[in-house]
């Protein structure tokens, strides 16, 4: 199902409804220890100009040499996007002057990219999905970085990023609203992280998006687009799209026309502003780079990379639903990040009866663990509770050693202090009371003290819950809830 075929948000203007059309160019830094055409380091955060080779600095006579690992990573990404892999591709020079581009051109790919058409399926609210087409993926060099705050009269240039390999992933104009755009970037980031081809760190600039936005009457021809550059936050992408769409609608409804241009998003003001008029492809005077042969590899090279791909998010989600009987929602939450899915599977591997407790494990991972991590601003890698500890808590519930309420108390102890859950239950006397005679005394006392509630329960059996609550409270939450229920029904003749 194409994005255009699913319900999406129309924007109401003063003269009727408008449809937003969005396409994205996502720049993903390739996971590689060295740059695309040189052996210089790609490590983040070095001293300015400390990771620069003679090639990156464009010294005369220096020739680029392709990094095979970057080629592998691009092909693996293409396979993860269900895309066509082109066995022959060409590197081109994209000519434009910029102070942090020492060569005076960027080595990129134009008419013959390494990866052709593919697609990404995204999940939306209400269980809906949309399939976003991928136009192409090509390899190119990153530029350096200008530093404007080091001197009152000069700008400094840091070439550490110059020559770092980027994958530019270009979507088709299939995205129809901000929700779909955010879901697309989220899913694309997850795919890259599953593959290990990009770390997806948007704060460090490893993943950034140029967002092309235009508006039209529903079903009409495409309008003039404006490009919002260098977006490095999924929430900001949504805000920028909503602002830019309304800005364009207001101009058109006031009798104006949209000029094709490049814009920037100001997150403090929540608005876009003009940066420069948009260049067209011919302005860059693309031509094949004379220093690089066409890039060619065999189908067996591609097949070997395909065979080594990890299980992807959609495959893992389908398996969790089919084999573990999880709901599509729960499975989707668990597979959203590779580390989350791996943590859940590590919990399953430690359970005494994974088949019985897979759903319980999902509930504990999503609701208790993820909920607590989100509340405290941690990700799964910083969890104080390990997969083995969580599995032990779930096993203790499954065995009837502890109740669900005690389990939550035990989780809190493990979170705060660590330790073996089984040993903690023994040492702190947290075991559930299953001895009927011990529970019976508590039940008898509460029944005898509340004849009015007994009458209510006999007239309306749902009122039994009050007695269950009182018994559990009196036992410090240690009484077995099922035993309490059964005993109360017997005592009250229900």
C-alpha positions, 0 to 999 in steps of 0.5 A: 500500500502506498503512502498516498493510499492511506488516510493522512492529515489534510490542512484546512486553509481559508480557501479549502483543504491542502495536501502536503507532499514531502520527500527526504534526503537523509545523510547517514555517516557510514560506520567505518574506521577510516574515510571514504577515500583516505586512511584518516580516522573517522573518530568523533571529537578529536582536536581540530584538523587532527584526523586529516590526510593529504587527500582530505586536505586536497594537496596537489597530486593526492589521489582518492582510493575507495574504502571497500568497507564503505562499499560493503556498508552501502550494499548492506544498507541497500539490502536492508531497504529491499532495494536494487543493488547496482553492480556498476556505479560511478563517482562524480564530481559535484562542483561548488565552492565552499570554504570547508570543501578543500577540493572545490568539489564533492565526490558523490554519485549522480546518474549511476548510484550504488543502490537503486529503488527500495522501500521502507514500511512504517507503523503509524497510530491506530495500527496503520502502516505506510510504505515509503518508496526509496529513490536511491542511495549513493555514497559521497564525501562529507565536507568539513566544518566552519567555526565562527565563534573562535575569532571576532574577525575570522572563521576557522576551518576544521577538516576532521569530517572532510572526506568522511563517508556518507550514504545519502538515502533519497525517498520518493515524494510519498510522505504526506504529513508530519506523522509519516515523516517522523515515523519514516526517519525513526524506522530508517534509523532503526534499520541502519542501527540493526545493520550496524551501517550507521550509529544513528546519533543525530546529536553528533550529526551522524544522521541528518535530514534535508526535508523537501516540502510542497503543498497542493490541492488534493490530487493536483500536480506537485507544487514548488518545493522548499528544502529545509536543510540539516535537520538533526532531530525527529521532533524538529522535523515534524515541527518544521514540516507543519510550519513550512506547510502552513507558510506556503499555504498562506502565501498561495492563498494570499495570491503569491507564489512559492519560490524554490529555495533552501531554508533553515529551521529555527527550533527556538522560534519554531519557524523556517527562514530563507537560506539561499535560492535552491540550486538545480543539478546542472548548477553543480556541473556534475561529471565522472571523477577522472581519478576514480574508475567505475565501481564494479563488483559481482553478484556473489559479493552481494549474495555473500553480504545478504547471507550475513544480514541480521534479522531485521525489525520487520522480520523480528516483529513478525516472529515475536507475533507468530511464535511468542503470541505477542500483540503487534503493538508490544512486538513493535515496541520491543523491536523499535531499537536493536538493543531493546529487542536483544535485551528482551531475547536475553530475558527469554533465554534466561527464563525457565519456561519462555513459552509460558512467560514470553507475554509476561516478560514483554509486559515487564520489559515494556511497562516496568523496565522501559517505563522506569528507564524513560522516567529517569532518562536512561537508555537500555544500555544503562539499565541497573537491572540485567536481563538475568535479574529480570528473568529471575523475578519473572520466574519467581512469579511463575513458580508462585513464590512471589505475587505480582505486587511483591515482584514490583517491590523486588524490582525496586530493590534490585533497581536500587541495590542490585543483587540476586532476586532469589537470594533477596526473596529468601533474605528479606522474607518476601515469599508469597504465603500459600499455606491455607491455614495461615491465610484462613485466620486472616480471612476469618478475622476480616469476615467476622469484623464486617458483617455488612460487607458480607451481606453486600458480597452475597447480594453482589459477588463483585463486592468480593474484591473488597475482601481480597484487598483487605486480606492482601493488605493485612498479609503485607501483600504476601498472601497468594491472591488465588488462594485468597479468592478461593477461600473467601468464596468458600467462606461466603458461600459464593 
